[in-house]
Amino acid sequence: MPKKITIEPVTRVEGHGKVTIHLDDNNRVTQSRLHIVEFRGFERFVQGRPYWEAPVLVQRLCGICPVSHHLAAAKAIDIIAGVGPEGLSPAGEKMRRLMHYGQIFQSHSLHFFHLVSPDLLFGVDGDPAIRNVIGVAMQNKELAVQGVLMRKFGQEIIKATAGKKIHGTGAIPGGINKNLSVAERDYFLDGKAIPNVDQMIDWSLATLEFFKQYHAANKDFIDNYASFPSSHMSLVRKDGAMDLYHGVLRVVDSEGKKLLDDIDYQDYLSYIGEEVKNWSYMKFPYLKSLGKEKGWYRVGPLARLNTCDFIPTPLAQKEFEIFRAYTKGKPNGMSMHMHWARLIEILHAAEMIKILLKDPDLQSTDLVRRGKKAFEGVGLLEAPRGTLFHHYRINENDQITMCNLIVSTTNNNEPMNRAVTWVAQNTISGKAEVTEGLLNGVEVAIRAYDPCLSCATHAMGKMPLQVSIFDSEENLICEGSRNIDNQ
């Protein structure tokens, strides 16, 4: 009898989603989907508001990556304020960059140590009672402490540049509202209050070594699990270097051929479309040149290492060369290598933070620039989860009349669905019994993308996993659930 398996909610991700897997009479998978069940209406909420409010308003999309929305909106509003990306003062650009790299560092640290490491340490089918961050602390105290302190360091960088750790106000149209004092700079350099930036670099290297050793011992899992070829999108610097704050838009296919060759992202609408499907609140972006069926792509750490030519910091560049050599220079389509790429970016962010902290421009008082007002602007940056689009239009009264956001996780919608399908077909299909471990395997594939499914709408209390099985007439046959206590 045909059945439907539902995983709701997907756990250890930001936001709420569910997975449905349909089986035929022989328990073979016939359909699998990742559904985003929450509605995000910020494109509508901000209409009618003064344009200068956008950087503060839209960061309420997310409590994990508010800096990304804050800065992407600010970059778009800069253009409306008559100041292009190259028009900021040195202090303005570098303070924003420091804020952004602090965000990359803390978000990647949170994801790897808190959300991913339980699956690596205890296995996909490990005991769910300990397959969590508390279990990690009990099993590997040093790793857990490093994760907490690394995230704290990134959060403190954000506080120093944006005014507070969450939902700060540092970026304003045309610049920033504060510089970095000498005392704030020394707080991160001398290590008296918290472990300093050099310690962050050392821990980043150690975490990379931990993952590479795990990879060596678990090659089949890391290399093959939910792996498939795809195109990849990211910003790159004009010389091809990785640049997480600004650049031109590049897309390469699975063989490395450039599908978008370093275009100005102000023209993104000429190249990217968005499809709507009736079973998800999240849209499906695609390259118009290839169409809806073939034009999907991946974004995020894996995509960034596949699109850039080099990383402009020495330690991360060395690790990048090892990473690229593993696939002989070809784009890497291994979903679990997303974690490897993410850890290389943690190291790069730590190196960039150190470089920026030592730059005297951060003590400048030249904070804001102005120009001739425009009525439309697009802001892009590389958020922790991938390329983030903010697009605004305003009227003569300075009110926002149109807002279009393509969030990083939206760009990864089709790849995440394909990852779910891979796991369903390769691990669940044909099994007489669908165990908790097999269901967690679906979530492991989703977690590789570090999705922010609803931009920071979180449930309070217990996060259960509920499985319901229906017959072909949609009649409930049986159901079961597991709560946080594994009851």
CORHUVEN-V296549 format. One record per backbone hydrogen bond with DSSP energy under -0.5 kcal/mol. CO is the residue of the C=O (numbers start at 0). NH is the residue of the N-H. Records with the same first field share a line. If there is no record, write none. Layout:
CO: NH ; NH
This chain:
2: 22
3: 469
4: 20
5: 7
6: 18
7: 465
12: 14
13: 452
15: 36
16: 8 ; 9
17: 34
18: 6
19: 32
20: 4
21: 29 ; 30
22: 2
23: 26
26: 429
27: 23
30: 21
32: 19 ; 34
34: 17 ; 36
35: 280
38: 40
40: 43 ; 44
41: 45
43: 46
45: 48
48: 399
49: 52
50: 53
52: 55 ; 56
53: 57
56: 59
57: 60
58: 61
64: 67 ; 68
65: 69
66: 70
67: 71
68: 72
69: 73
70: 74
71: 75
72: 76
73: 77
74: 78
75: 79
76: 80
77: 82
78: 81
79: 373
80: 370
81: 83
83: 86
88: 92
89: 93
90: 94
91: 95
92: 96
93: 97
94: 98
95: 99
96: 100
97: 101
98: 102
99: 103
100: 104
101: 105
102: 106
103: 107
104: 108
105: 109
106: 110
107: 111
108: 112 ; 113
109: 113 ; 114
110: 114 ; 115
111: 116
115: 118 ; 119
116: 120
117: 121
118: 122
122: 125
126: 129 ; 130
129: 131
131: 135
132: 136
133: 137
134: 138
135: 139
139: 143
140: 144
141: 145
142: 146
143: 147
144: 148
145: 149
146: 150
147: 151
148: 152
149: 153
150: 154
151: 155
152: 156
153: 157
154: 158
155: 159
156: 160
157: 161
158: 162
161: 168
169: 176
171: 174
173: 368
174: 171
178: 180
180: 184
181: 185
182: 186
183: 187
184: 187 ; 188
185: 189
186: 190 ; 193
187: 196
195: 199
196: 200
197: 201
198: 202
199: 203
200: 204
201: 205
202: 206
203: 207
204: 208
205: 209
206: 210
207: 211
208: 212
209: 213
210: 214
211: 215
212: 216
213: 217
214: 217
217: 221
218: 222
219: 223
220: 224
223: 226
224: 335
230: 297
231: 251
233: 249
234: 242
235: 247
236: 239
239: 308 ; 309
240: 236
243: 381
247: 235
248: 262
249: 233
250: 258 ; 259
251: 231
252: 255
256: 252 ; 258
259: 250 ; 261
262: 248
263: 266
264: 267
266: 269
267: 270 ; 271
270: 287
272: 285
274: 283
276: 279
282: 284
283: 274
285: 272
286: 289 ; 290
289: 293
290: 294
294: 286
295: 230
297: 232
299: 303
300: 304
301: 305
302: 306
303: 307
309: 241
310: 312
312: 316
313: 317
314: 318
315: 319
316: 320
317: 321
318: 322
319: 323
320: 324
321: 325
322: 326
323: 326 ; 328
324: 327
326: 329
330: 332
332: 227 ; 334
333: 336
334: 337
335: 338 ; 339
336: 340
337: 341
338: 342
339: 343
340: 344
341: 345
342: 346
343: 347
344: 348
345: 349
346: 350
347: 351
348: 352
349: 353
350: 354
351: 355
352: 356
353: 357
355: 358
357: 359
358: 361
359: 362
360: 363
361: 179
364: 366
366: 175
374: 393
376: 391
378: 389
380: 382 ; 387
382: 385
385: 382
387: 380
388: 405
389: 378
390: 403
391: 376
392: 400 ; 401
394: 397
397: 50
398: 394
399: 47
401: 392
403: 390
404: 406
405: 388
406: 409 ; 410
407: 411
409: 284 ; 412
411: 415
412: 416
413: 417
414: 418
415: 419
416: 420
417: 421
418: 422
419: 423
420: 424
421: 425
422: 426 ; 427
423: 427 ; 428
427: 430
432: 434
434: 438
435: 439
436: 440
437: 441
438: 441 ; 442
439: 443
440: 444
441: 445
442: 446
443: 447
445: 448 ; 450
446: 449
450: 13 ; 452
451: 454
455: 457
461: 463
463: 465
464: 481
465: 7
466: 479
467: 5
468: 476 ; 477
470: 473
474: 470
477: 468
479: 466
481: 464
482: 485
